[in-house]
């Protein structure tokens, strides 16, 4: 099966460290001999027939993801932060066909990136590149009629994205949370070629999933009786619990109102900023997910008071765990742990997915509940040579220095705690109670 890409018209003027693409309108997708096409997102969304085919592919995909639903993508672009001022940078959709059937789809949004934010150095300027929506290529399950497996289709589509970067003058392709077990990872590693380098400034980190296909008894039996009894003791300690699953579009405004109020009192908001804003963007995105039948989120209450929430979505075989938080005043009751137990009980009974995906990042509770471990991280595909390549190399060096500094701070903090503990033990052995200055608590 040959690869056919419509040519892109490239102007001579430049933006930041790269020049801007000007993409002409493409012909309709009725020609069965056309195997891969690039269409402007807004042109595709204006055609109900093409939107229906996009939704059909989503329903035939093992890696279906709510953020790749066409209505979700439309709202994402509507609220996209930092849209390039030059109107010639427009979002693009890459579509792979086999005969008359869509077999793969990827959405690229233009993304400006501050050089100072990238490098953590006071450099001026902005790089303009491309962001792969959802961090993945949507692939139909199984083989195509031409016996091409998902990995082959993924390589074909990544080659098209690589060509689009080069032809558009983009400074990078950003792939968030790329999983090393996904077909796209293999394509990125094997297909980048001498013209591109693969950059991972923050390294790959553990990524945990739970396989739920064996049923409740099989899953909970993986825990020792001691651990299960510990869960039950915590449940008895906290009194009356209520878990509410939110899936109806009409309930999304109430969910956002309650979750936003809880979010104001979570450690995540204190350290990272408010997680649930209950603004126009959140309402549009979550309502679109709910209308597509993919929104699955939870509110968790103690004695009638909402104290925790979980934001998620479910499509195809996978539930995606996106955001969680609990009111810090109830921390002694282990609300995060008990919320997760109750959510898993619900999922093992109703509309059970095959996978519960925690997303990127490691944590003790993910290791406790997870059954499958992988690794993932944000990955950048950058043209070799030129300013952007040098800046990404600088970013890697600076992030390495920052990580080493964080490790040294952790070692120093651990040493201080150990010294304080030794001092307290020595004073206790002498019969002297520790002074306030000596007592780290």
N, C-alpha and C positions, 0 to 999 in steps of 0.2 A: 504494500500500500504506500503510495508516494505521498510526500509532504508538499502541500501547496499553500503558499503564503502570498497574500496580496501584497504588492509593494507599498511601502510607505513613502510619502513625499516629505523630505527633510529640508527645512529652511536653513539659511546660512547664519542667521543671527543666533546669539547665545544667551542663556540664562544662567546666572551663578557660575558653576563650574561645568555646565553642560548645556547643550542647546536643546531647544524645545521641539517636540514632534508636531507635525500637522497631519492628521489622519483623515483621508478622504472617506466618504461614505462607501460602504461595500455593497455588493449586489446581494439579493436575497439568497437564502440557504437552500434553495430547491434543487440545485444541480447536484446529483448524486456523485458526480466525479470529483467534487470539491471535498477534500478530506479535512483540511484545517483552515479555519477562517478567523480573522480578527475583526470584531465589530465594536463600534462605540457603544458603551453601556446604555446611554440614553436612547439611542436608536433601537436597541433591542427591547428595552422596557416599554417603548411606545407601540410595540407590535404584540398584541395579545396572543397571537399564534406562537410566536417565539417564546414568550413567557411560559405558555403552557408546555412547550417542549422542554424548557429548563426545569420546570417542576416535575415533569415526567422522569427526567434523568435523576433528579434528586430522589425520587421514589425507587429508582432502580440501583441505587448506590449503596455499597456497604459502608462507605465513609461519609454518608450524609451528615450534614452539620447545619444547624439552624441559621448560622450566620451567612451561609451560602444560599439561602432562599432568596429569590429575586426581589421580593418586597423588602426583606431585611437589608439587602445590599443597597436598594434604592434609598432607604432611610439613612443608612450608614454614609452614603455619599452626600445626602442632603445636609447632614450635620458634620461632615468631615472637617476636622480642624486643620487650619493652615492650607486651604486650597491655593494652588499656585495662581498668582494674579493673571498670568498669561492664559487666555482662554484656549490656547492650542494644546495645553496639557489636559487631555480628557480621559476619563476612565475607559478601559478596554476590556472586552470579553473574548477569550480564546476558546473556540469550540472545535472539538474533534468529532468527525462523523465517520461512520462506517455504513456505506449505502445511504439510506435515508434516516438512519438512527443516530442520535447523539451518543457518543461514548465517553466524552470527557469535556470538562469545562473548568476554566480558571478566570478569575476576575482580578485585574490589575488597576489599582488606584494610584494616581500620582501623589508622591509624598515629598514635601520639603523637609530637610533635616538641617538644623542649625549645626554648624561646624563646632561651635563651642560646646554644645550639648554632647556631640559625638566624642570629642577628644578630651573634654574637661580642661581645656586650655583656652585662654582668651583670644582665640582666632576669630576674625570676622567672617561673614559670608554664610551662604546656604548651599547645600547640595540638593539637587532635585532628582529623585529616582522613582522607583515603583514599589508598591506594597502589595503582596499577594494576600487577598482577602481570605481569612480563615486559616492561613498558613498551609494550605493544601490544594491539590487538584481534585475536583470532583470526578470520580470514575465510576462507570457502570460496572456492576458485579460480573464476574466471569470473563470469558474470552469473547472477542469479537468474532463475527463470521469468518474473518480471515485468520482466526486462531492467534490473535495478538493478545497476550495476557496484560493485566493491569500495569505491570512494571514496564512493559514495552510501550504502552500508551503514555505512561508517565514520562518516559524518556523522550518520546516524540513531542509531548507538549512542553516539556522543559526546554527542549531545543528551540521551540518556537518563542518561548519567553526570553531565552538568551538572545535570539535574533532581534526581538523587539527592543531589548535594552540597548543593543548595539546600534540599531537603526534609528532609535529615538534620541540617542545621545544621553540616556539616563545614567546617573552616577552610580546606581546600585539597584539591586532587587532585594527587598526585605522579606524574609520568610519567618514569621513569628512562631516560636514553639515548635520547631521542626523535630519530629520524632525520628530517632535513628532506625526504628523498625518500619517506617513508612516507605512505600515505593519511591516517594519524592526524594527522600534522603539519598537513596542509591543513585537516582538520576542526577542529583546535584553533584555528588562526589565523582561520578564517572563521566559526566557530560560537560563539565565546566570548560575543559579544554585549555589550551595555552593562552587564550584571550581573556580568561576570567580567573579570579581567585576567590576561594570560599573563606569567609572571615566569620569567626565566632568569638566576639569580644568578651563574652561572659561565660564561656565554657558550657558544655552540656551538663545538665543536672538530672538527678533521678526523677522519673515520672512513674506514678503508680496507677494501676487500674484494678478493679475488682471484677472477676468473672462471676456472673450470677446465674448461669444457665443450669446449675446443678440443683437449684431449689434452696429453700430456707434451711432445712435440716443439714444438707451437705455443707452450706456455707458456714453456719454457726458452729458446726462440729470441728472446724479447723482451730477453734480456740480451746484452750484447756478449760477444764471444769473450774479451776481457780479463777481464771479470767472471766468466764461467764458469770460466776457468782459475784465477782467484783462489780460487773455491770449491773446486776440485779440490786446489789446494795446501794449503788448510786441512784438507781431509779426509785427505790423506796425512800431514800433520803429527801428527794425533792418534792414529794407530794403529788398533787394532781397535775398531769401533763396532758396537753392537747396538741396534736399535729394536724395542720390544715394544708392540704395540697392545692395549689393554685394552678389551674390550667385554662379557665374560662376568660376570654378577653374582657368581659364585664367586671372581673375581679382584679384586673391588673392595676387600676388606679388605687384601690384600697390597699393592695399588696405593697405598692410603692410608697404610699403614705406611711404605713406601719414600719416597713423595713428601713425607710429613710430615718425615721425617728430613733429606731434601735441603733442604726449606723452611727448616729451622732455620739453614742456612748460606748463605742467599741475601741479596742486597742489599735485596730487597723486604721481607723479614722484619725486617732491621735498621732500615729506615726507616719501614715501615708496620705492622709487627707480623706475627706468624705467619700465613701465608696458607693453609696446609693444616694443619688442627688434628687430623685423625684422631680426631674425637670422635663422639658418637652422632648428631649432626645430619648431619655429612658422610657418615657411613656410610649413614644412612637416605635422604638425598637422592640420592647417587650410585648406591646399589643400586636405588632406584626407577627412575632413568634407565636403568640397565642392563637391568632386567627389562622395561622398555618397548621395548628395542632401540634406545635413543637415546644411550647412553653411548659415547663414543669418545675415549679418552685414551691417553697414551703415556708410557713410561719409556725413557730413553736412557742407555746404558752405554758406558764406555770401559774396554777391557781387563778386562771383567767386573765393573766397579764402577759402580752406578747414580749418575749425576752430574746428570741433568736430567729434568724432567717437564713434561708439558703436559696440562692438564685441558680437555676439550671435550665437546661433544655434537652430534649430527647428527639433524636431523628435516626432512622435506620436502626442499627444495632446498638447504639451508644447513647448513654446519658452523659452529658457534659456538665461537670460541677464547676460553676463559674465564679461564684462569690458566696461568702458565708460570714456571719457576724453574730455576736451575742452581747447583751448588755453587761458591762463590766461589773455592775453591782451584784450580779448573780453568779460571779465566777466560782464561788465556793461549791456550787451545785453541778459543776462540770457540764454546762449547757451545750457546749460544742460537741462533746462526746455523746451525750444523750440524744441530741438532735440527730446526729449521724446514725445512731442505732435505730431510732424511730423511722428515719427516712429509708434506711435499708430494709427494715421490716415491711414498710409500705411498698417498696419496689419489688420485693420478693413475692408480694401478693397480687399486685395490680400492674398490668402493662409492663411486665418485667423485661428490661433490656438485657442484651447479652453482656454489655460492658458498662461499668460505672467508671468514668474517666475523671480522675482528680485533676488533670491538667499538669502543667509543668511545675517543678519545684518539689523539694523534699521536705518532709515533716514527720515527726514521730507518729502522729495519728494516722498518716497515710501508710506508714510502714506497718502499723498494727492491723489495719483493716484491708490493705491491699493484698492481692494475690499474684499480680504480675508486675514486674519491674522493667522499665525501659529507661531511656534517657532522651532528653529533648532540650532545645534552646533556640534562641533567636539566631538566625543565620543570614548572612549578607553575601550576595553574589556581586562582585565588584569587578569592573573592567580593569585589566592590568595596565600599568603605566599611567601617567598623568597625575593630576592633583588628587582626585578621589582615592586612588589606590594608596598614595602616600598618607593621606589623612586617616584611612582605615587602619593602616599599619601603626600609625601613631596612637590611635584609639586602643589597639591591642596592647601596646606597651604601657600606656597609662592605666588601663584596667588591671594589668598584671601588677603594677606598682600599688594600686589601690587595694587589690586583694591581699597582697603581702602585708601591707600596713594593717589591714583588718585582722589578719592572722596574728600579727605581733601584738595588737591591742588585746585580742582574746587571750593570748598566752600570758600577757602581763596581768590581766584581770584575774585569770585563774590562779596565778602565783600569789596575788594579793589575798585572794580568798583562802588559799592554803596557809599562808603565813598567819592570817587572822585566826584561823581555826587552831593552828599549833599554839599560838599565844594563849587562846582561851583555854585549851586543854592544860597547858602548863600552869596557868593561874589557878585552875580548878584543882589540879593535883596539889598545889601548895595551900589549898584551903582559902584562897582569895577569890572573891567574886570578880568577874571582869568589870572594868569601868565602862561607862557609856562609850568612850572613845575606842576602847578595845573591842567592844561588842558590835560586829558588823550589822546586826539586825536593828 
